[in-house]
Amino acid sequence: MQLINIKHPEDRVSFSQAVLQGLGRDQGLYFPESFELLPDVPMLLKEDFVSRSALILHHLIGDEISRSRLEQIVASAFDFPVETPALDHSVRALELFHGPSLAFKDFGARFMAQCLAEFHDGGPMTILTATSGDTGAAVAHAYYQQPGIQVVILYPRGKITPLQEKLFCTLGGNVHTIAVDSDFDACQQLVKQSFEEPELKRELGLNSANSINIARLVAQVCYYFEAAASVSDVRQTVFSVPSGNFGNVTAGLVARAIGLPYKRIIAATNANDTVPRFLDSGEWDPNPTVTTITNAMDVSLPNNFPRVLELGSRHGLPLRSLLSSFSLDDNQTRVAIRELYARGYLADPHTALAWAALDREVKEHEEGVFLCTAHPAKFLEVLEETLDVVVPLPPELEAVRHEKILSSTIASDFDALKQELAALH
């Protein structure tokens, strides 16, 4: 797999180099220089999820990891189910929250952890990442107690749910969590600044497990094929994706670039609507990030959107007809939660928002799939307030409900972060 730095296309790296480096020069994202079509998608859709995923990832990555070793990695990383229950005859849910951190981020985080274990030369390594809610838990659990690896996770203080926080801020050990007195965009910027410090990067062996890392992104391509295997006609299928940092949408577009012939994809956002406004006007004009009940999407500067544009400009995807995006506010999201619950489906706010976007956009002859990105119990406060019901906790959340938060707190200041990182030496 040959990748280029989007900001500096002359900067070419292999898959293993991109995984180990995370970001390129000037905070540039690595992305494949080209894509090849899969040879037989209909036959591929007949495979089971793990076997199919190994074939897809081998097609994308090439021989940097042997086929047999890649099959072992995928089997280990994707050792939990993907469910596709039907809401009615034309709409399905794609449930991606059955992994250990109860969110779709488990796919990318666990696959990346396996790749790093494969490529790591044994030197110092520190995983530095920012989270708006679910990435933190997925990364923390993927790397917890891995020898030789430190994990540092930044998150916006008071802007993720209590149970999201408990799921990754109570582990300790090699997992260090830092609450930042700002929003997710500020956390993400602190991570980027860290990668611009050569001495810091070298001393700590910095890497990032955000969706900026290509290993996380390619792993997420796989479950779009699982959804396609469950529908009656993939060519008439419309995906709706709750979108914050736009890694999930990018993965869906990569699936299309390698031959999955779905019809359209909807990027559903909350009030942080930078992308819908950009697609309408052509003007990139981020507003200050606002807090919503869909906190994992409280992102005004979606880091993966340059990859989306690259898929159009370099790789020829017809983004104008293929991709749409619009926003729903908290009131509309609560209405969607109630409507889904009345139909017998309990959904977290992000999932409900994606369903509402799909319900608004899907046409009579099309099939719809909405991505369910988090277990509803992670947002029990919103659901219990909205529905006036008691939401039962799964064992993973019950086990940490009363644990002590171990996070430190800093201002949104790079010097403050460097002091925290210095303590890891």
C-alpha positions as CSV (number, residue, x, y, z in Angstrom):
1,M,0.0,0.0,0.0
2,Q,1.5,3.3,-1.1
3,L,0.3,6.3,0.7
4,I,0.9,10.0,0.2
5,N,0.8,13.0,2.6
6,I,-2.2,14.9,1.3
7,K,-0.5,18.3,2.0
8,H,2.8,17.1,0.4
9,P,2.1,14.5,-2.2
10,E,5.8,13.9,-2.9
11,D,6.0,12.5,0.7
12,R,5.3,8.8,0.1
13,V,5.2,6.1,2.7
14,S,4.3,2.4,3.1
15,F,1.4,1.3,5.2
16,S,3.7,0.4,8.1
17,Q,5.4,3.7,8.0
18,A,2.0,5.6,8.0
19,V,0.8,3.5,10.9
20,L,4.0,4.2,12.9
21,Q,4.2,7.9,12.1
22,G,0.5,8.8,12.3
23,L,0.8,12.2,10.7
24,G,3.0,13.5,7.9
25,R,4.8,16.8,7.6
26,D,2.8,19.9,8.4
27,Q,0.2,17.7,10.1
28,G,-0.7,16.2,6.7
29,L,-2.9,13.1,6.6
30,Y,-1.7,10.0,4.9
31,F,-4.0,8.5,2.3
32,P,-3.7,5.9,-0.4
33,E,-2.2,7.2,-3.7
34,S,-4.6,5.0,-5.6
35,F,-7.3,2.4,-5.2
36,E,-7.9,-0.8,-7.1
37,L,-11.4,-2.4,-7.5
38,L,-12.1,-5.6,-5.7
39,P,-12.2,-8.5,-8.2
40,D,-15.6,-10.1,-7.2
41,V,-17.8,-8.1,-4.7
42,P,-20.8,-10.4,-5.1
43,M,-18.7,-13.4,-4.1
44,L,-17.1,-11.5,-1.3
45,L,-20.5,-10.6,0.2
46,K,-21.1,-14.4,0.7
47,E,-18.2,-14.7,3.1
48,D,-18.5,-14.4,6.9
49,F,-17.5,-11.1,8.5
50,V,-14.0,-12.0,9.6
51,S,-13.0,-13.8,6.5
52,R,-14.4,-11.1,4.3
53,S,-12.7,-8.4,6.4
54,A,-9.3,-10.1,6.0
55,L,-9.8,-10.3,2.2
56,I,-10.7,-6.6,2.1
57,L,-7.8,-5.5,4.3
58,H,-5.3,-7.6,2.3
59,H,-6.6,-6.0,-0.9
60,L,-6.0,-2.5,0.6
61,I,-2.8,-3.1,2.5
62,G,-1.0,-5.6,0.2
63,D,1.8,-7.9,1.3
64,E,3.3,-5.8,4.1
65,I,1.4,-8.2,6.3
66,S,1.2,-11.8,5.1
67,R,-2.2,-13.1,4.3
68,S,-2.1,-15.7,7.0
69,R,-0.9,-13.2,9.6
70,L,-3.5,-10.7,8.6
71,E,-6.2,-13.3,9.0
72,Q,-5.0,-13.9,12.6
73,I,-4.9,-10.1,13.3
74,V,-8.5,-9.6,12.0
75,A,-9.8,-12.6,13.9
76,S,-8.3,-11.2,17.1
77,A,-9.4,-7.6,16.6
78,F,-12.9,-8.4,15.3
79,D,-13.9,-11.0,18.0
80,F,-17.3,-9.6,18.6
81,P,-20.5,-9.6,16.5
82,V,-21.9,-7.1,14.0
83,E,-25.7,-7.1,14.0
84,T,-28.0,-5.9,11.2
85,P,-31.6,-6.0,12.6
86,A,-34.4,-4.9,10.3
87,L,-36.5,-1.9,11.4
88,D,-39.0,-2.7,8.6
89,H,-38.9,-4.1,5.1
90,S,-36.6,-1.3,3.7
91,V,-34.6,0.0,6.7
92,R,-31.9,-1.8,8.7
93,A,-29.7,-0.8,11.6
94,L,-26.0,-1.6,11.5
95,E,-25.1,-2.2,15.1
96,L,-21.4,-1.5,15.7
97,F,-21.5,-1.3,19.5
98,H,-21.0,-4.9,20.6
99,G,-17.3,-4.7,21.3
100,P,-15.6,-4.1,24.6
101,S,-16.0,-0.3,24.7
102,L,-19.6,-0.5,23.4
103,A,-18.9,1.8,20.4
104,F,-17.9,1.5,16.7
105,K,-14.4,2.7,17.5
106,D,-13.5,-0.8,18.7
107,F,-13.0,-1.9,15.1
108,G,-10.4,0.7,14.3
109,A,-8.7,0.8,17.7
110,R,-8.3,-2.9,18.1
111,F,-7.1,-3.4,14.5
112,M,-4.6,-0.5,14.9
113,A,-3.3,-2.0,18.2
114,Q,-2.6,-5.3,16.4
115,C,-0.9,-3.5,13.6
116,L,1.4,-1.6,16.0
117,A,2.3,-4.8,17.7
118,E,3.3,-6.2,14.3
119,F,5.4,-3.2,13.3
120,H,6.7,-1.9,16.6
121,D,10.5,-2.2,16.9
122,G,10.5,-2.3,20.7
123,G,11.5,1.3,21.3
124,P,9.4,3.8,23.4
125,M,5.9,4.3,22.2
126,T,3.2,6.7,23.5
127,I,-0.2,6.7,22.0
128,L,-1.5,10.3,22.2
129,T,-5.1,10.8,21.1
130,A,-8.1,13.1,21.6
131,T,-11.7,11.9,22.1
132,S,-15.1,13.5,22.0
133,G,-16.5,10.5,23.8
134,D,-16.1,7.0,22.4
135,T,-12.6,6.9,20.9
136,G,-11.1,7.2,24.4
137,A,-12.6,4.0,25.7
138,A,-11.9,2.1,22.5
139,V,-8.2,3.1,22.5
140,A,-7.8,2.6,26.3
141,H,-9.1,-0.9,26.2
142,A,-7.2,-1.8,23.0
143,Y,-3.9,-0.9,24.6
144,Y,-4.5,-1.4,28.3
145,Q,-1.6,-3.3,29.9
146,Q,0.3,-3.7,26.6
147,P,4.0,-3.8,27.6
148,G,6.1,-0.9,26.4
149,I,3.2,1.3,25.4
150,Q,1.9,4.4,27.2
151,V,-1.5,5.8,26.4
152,V,-2.5,9.4,26.8
153,I,-6.1,10.5,26.1
154,L,-7.3,14.1,26.0
155,Y,-11.0,14.8,26.3
156,P,-13.1,18.0,26.9
157,R,-13.9,18.3,30.6
158,G,-17.6,18.0,31.4
159,K,-18.6,17.4,27.8
160,I,-18.8,13.7,27.6
161,T,-21.3,11.6,29.5
162,P,-20.4,10.3,33.0
163,L,-20.5,6.7,31.8
164,Q,-18.4,7.4,28.8
165,E,-15.8,8.9,31.2
166,K,-16.0,6.0,33.6
167,L,-15.3,3.5,30.8
168,F,-11.8,4.8,30.2
169,C,-10.8,7.2,33.0
170,T,-10.8,4.5,35.7
171,L,-8.3,2.1,34.3
172,G,-5.0,3.6,35.4
173,G,-1.8,1.6,34.7
174,N,-0.4,2.6,31.3
175,V,-3.6,4.6,30.5
176,H,-3.3,8.3,31.4
177,T,-6.4,10.5,30.9
178,I,-6.4,14.3,30.8
179,A,-9.5,16.5,31.0
180,V,-9.0,19.7,29.1
181,D,-10.9,22.8,30.0
182,S,-12.2,23.4,26.4
183,D,-13.9,21.6,23.6
184,F,-12.8,18.6,21.4
185,D,-11.4,20.8,18.7
186,A,-8.9,22.2,21.2
187,C,-8.0,18.7,22.4
188,Q,-7.4,17.7,18.8
189,Q,-5.2,20.7,18.2
190,L,-3.1,19.9,21.2
191,V,-2.5,16.4,19.8
192,K,-1.5,18.0,16.4
193,Q,0.9,20.4,18.1
194,S,2.6,17.5,19.9
195,F,3.4,15.9,16.6
196,E,5.0,19.1,15.4
197,E,7.6,18.9,18.2
198,P,10.4,16.6,16.9
199,E,12.1,16.2,20.2
200,L,8.9,15.3,22.0
201,K,7.9,13.0,19.2
202,R,11.3,11.2,19.3
203,E,11.6,11.0,23.1
204,L,8.1,9.6,23.6
205,G,7.8,7.7,20.4
206,L,4.5,9.5,19.7
207,N,1.7,8.0,17.7
208,S,-2.0,8.8,17.5
209,A,-4.9,6.5,17.6
210,N,-7.4,9.0,16.3
211,S,-9.0,8.3,12.9
212,I,-6.1,10.3,11.5
213,N,-4.2,7.0,11.6
214,I,-4.7,5.0,8.5
215,A,-5.0,1.7,10.3
216,R,-8.1,2.8,12.1
217,L,-9.6,4.1,8.9
218,V,-9.1,1.0,6.8
219,A,-10.6,-1.2,9.5
220,Q,-13.8,0.7,9.4
221,V,-14.2,0.0,5.7
222,C,-15.1,-3.6,6.5
223,Y,-18.5,-3.2,8.2
224,Y,-20.0,-1.4,5.2
225,F,-19.6,-4.7,3.4
226,E,-21.3,-6.5,6.2
227,A,-24.3,-4.1,5.9
228,A,-24.3,-4.7,2.1
229,A,-24.4,-8.5,2.7
230,S,-27.7,-8.0,4.6
231,V,-29.7,-5.9,2.1
232,S,-31.6,-7.2,-0.8
233,D,-30.1,-4.8,-3.4
234,V,-26.9,-3.0,-2.5
235,R,-27.2,-0.8,-5.6
236,Q,-30.3,0.8,-4.1
237,T,-28.9,1.1,-0.6
238,V,-28.4,4.5,1.2
239,F,-26.2,4.7,4.3
240,S,-26.7,7.3,7.0
241,V,-23.8,8.0,9.2
242,P,-23.7,10.1,12.4
243,S,-20.7,12.3,11.6
244,G,-18.3,14.3,13.8
245,N,-14.7,13.9,12.8
246,F,-15.8,12.3,9.5
247,G,-13.6,9.1,9.7
248,N,-16.6,6.9,9.5
249,V,-17.9,8.6,6.3
250,T,-14.4,8.5,4.8
251,A,-14.3,4.7,5.4
252,G,-17.7,4.4,3.7
253,L,-16.4,6.3,0.7
254,V,-13.3,4.2,0.5
255,A,-15.6,1.1,0.4
256,R,-17.2,2.7,-2.6
257,A,-13.8,3.5,-4.2
258,I,-12.8,-0.2,-4.1
259,G,-16.1,-1.4,-5.6
260,L,-19.0,-1.6,-3.1
261,P,-21.8,-0.3,-5.4
262,Y,-24.1,1.4,-2.9
263,K,-26.2,4.3,-4.1
264,R,-25.6,7.2,-1.7
265,I,-24.2,8.1,1.7
266,I,-25.6,10.7,4.1
267,A,-23.3,12.5,6.7
268,A,-25.7,13.5,9.4
269,T,-24.4,16.1,11.8
270,N,-25.7,18.0,14.8
271,A,-25.6,21.8,15.3
272,N,-21.9,21.7,14.5
273,D,-22.7,21.9,10.8
274,T,-19.5,23.0,9.1
275,V,-19.7,20.3,6.4
276,P,-23.4,20.7,5.5
277,R,-22.8,24.5,5.1
278,F,-19.7,23.9,3.0
279,L,-21.5,21.5,0.7
280,D,-24.3,24.1,0.2
281,S,-22.1,27.1,-0.3
282,G,-18.6,26.0,-1.1
283,E,-17.3,28.1,1.8
284,W,-15.3,26.5,4.6
285,D,-16.5,28.6,7.6
286,P,-16.4,26.8,10.9
287,N,-18.3,28.2,13.8
288,P,-17.3,27.9,17.4
289,T,-18.1,24.3,18.6
290,V,-21.4,24.1,20.6
291,T,-22.3,21.4,23.1
292,T,-25.2,19.0,22.2
293,I,-26.7,15.8,23.4
294,T,-24.8,14.1,20.6
295,N,-21.4,14.9,22.1
296,A,-19.3,12.6,20.0
297,M,-20.2,14.8,17.1
298,D,-19.4,18.2,18.7
299,V,-16.7,18.9,16.2
300,S,-16.4,22.0,14.1
301,L,-13.1,21.2,12.4
302,P,-13.6,17.6,11.2
303,N,-10.1,16.3,10.8
304,N,-10.9,13.7,8.1
305,F,-12.7,16.0,5.7
306,P,-9.5,16.6,3.6
307,R,-9.6,12.8,2.9
308,V,-13.2,13.1,1.7
309,L,-12.2,15.9,-0.7
310,E,-9.2,13.8,-1.8
311,L,-11.6,11.0,-2.8
312,G,-13.3,13.4,-5.2
313,S,-10.3,15.3,-6.6
314,R,-7.7,12.5,-6.8
315,H,-9.8,9.3,-6.9
316,G,-12.7,10.5,-8.9
317,L,-15.7,9.7,-6.7
318,P,-18.8,11.7,-7.7
319,L,-19.1,13.5,-4.3
320,R,-21.8,15.9,-5.6
321,S,-24.2,13.0,-6.3
322,L,-22.8,10.5,-3.8
323,L,-22.5,12.5,-0.6
324,S,-25.1,14.7,1.1
325,S,-24.9,16.2,4.6
326,F,-27.3,18.1,6.8
327,S,-27.8,18.9,10.5
328,L,-30.4,18.1,13.1
329,D,-30.7,20.0,16.4
330,D,-31.2,18.5,19.8
331,N,-35.0,18.8,19.7
332,Q,-35.2,16.9,16.4
333,T,-32.8,14.3,17.8
334,R,-35.1,13.8,20.9
335,V,-38.1,13.4,18.6
336,A,-36.2,10.7,16.7
337,I,-35.3,8.9,19.9
338,R,-39.0,8.8,20.8
339,E,-40.1,7.7,17.4
340,L,-37.6,4.9,17.3
341,Y,-38.5,3.8,20.8
342,A,-42.2,3.7,19.8
343,R,-41.2,1.4,17.0
344,G,-39.5,-0.9,19.4
345,Y,-35.9,0.2,19.0
346,L,-33.9,1.9,21.8
347,A,-31.2,4.0,20.2
348,D,-28.5,6.4,21.6
349,P,-28.8,10.0,20.4
350,H,-26.2,9.7,17.6
351,T,-27.9,6.6,16.2
352,A,-31.3,8.3,16.4
353,L,-30.0,11.4,14.6
354,A,-28.6,9.1,11.8
355,W,-32.0,7.4,11.5
356,A,-33.8,10.7,11.4
357,A,-31.6,11.9,8.5
358,L,-32.2,8.6,6.7
359,D,-35.9,8.8,7.2
360,R,-36.0,12.3,5.8
361,E,-33.8,11.4,2.7
362,V,-34.5,7.8,1.7
363,K,-36.8,7.3,-1.3
364,E,-39.6,4.7,-1.7
365,H,-37.6,2.4,-4.0
366,E,-34.4,2.6,-1.9
367,E,-33.1,0.6,1.1
368,G,-31.7,2.4,4.0
369,V,-29.0,1.5,6.6
370,F,-28.3,3.7,9.6
371,L,-25.1,3.2,11.5
372,C,-25.5,2.6,15.3
373,T,-22.3,3.9,16.7
374,A,-22.8,3.5,20.5
375,H,-24.6,1.4,23.0
376,P,-27.7,3.3,24.2
377,A,-26.8,2.8,27.9
378,K,-23.7,5.1,27.4
379,F,-26.2,7.9,27.1
380,L,-28.7,6.8,29.7
381,E,-29.2,10.3,31.2
382,V,-30.4,11.7,27.8
383,L,-32.5,8.6,27.1
384,E,-34.1,8.4,30.6
385,E,-35.0,12.1,30.5
386,T,-36.3,11.9,26.9
387,L,-38.3,8.7,27.3
388,D,-39.1,8.6,31.0
389,V,-37.8,5.0,31.2
390,V,-35.1,3.2,33.2
391,V,-32.2,2.2,30.8
392,P,-30.6,-1.1,32.1
393,L,-26.8,-1.1,32.1
394,P,-24.7,-3.8,30.4
395,P,-22.1,-5.5,32.5
396,E,-19.3,-3.4,31.0
397,L,-20.8,-0.2,32.4
398,E,-22.1,-1.6,35.6
399,A,-18.6,-2.7,36.5
400,V,-17.2,0.8,36.3
401,R,-20.2,2.8,37.4
402,H,-18.9,3.5,40.9
403,E,-15.1,3.6,40.1
404,K,-13.0,6.7,40.8
405,I,-12.1,9.0,37.9
406,L,-8.3,9.1,37.7
407,S,-7.9,12.0,35.2
408,S,-5.8,15.1,35.7
409,T,-7.1,18.4,34.5
410,I,-5.3,21.1,32.4
411,A,-6.1,24.3,30.6
412,S,-6.1,24.2,26.8
413,D,-2.5,25.1,26.8
414,F,0.4,23.3,25.0
415,D,2.9,23.9,27.8
416,A,0.5,22.4,30.3
417,L,0.2,19.3,28.1
418,K,4.0,19.1,27.8
419,Q,4.3,19.0,31.6
420,E,1.9,16.1,31.7
421,L,3.8,14.3,29.0
422,A,7.2,14.9,30.7
423,A,6.0,12.9,33.7
424,L,5.9,9.8,31.4
425,H,9.7,9.8,30.8
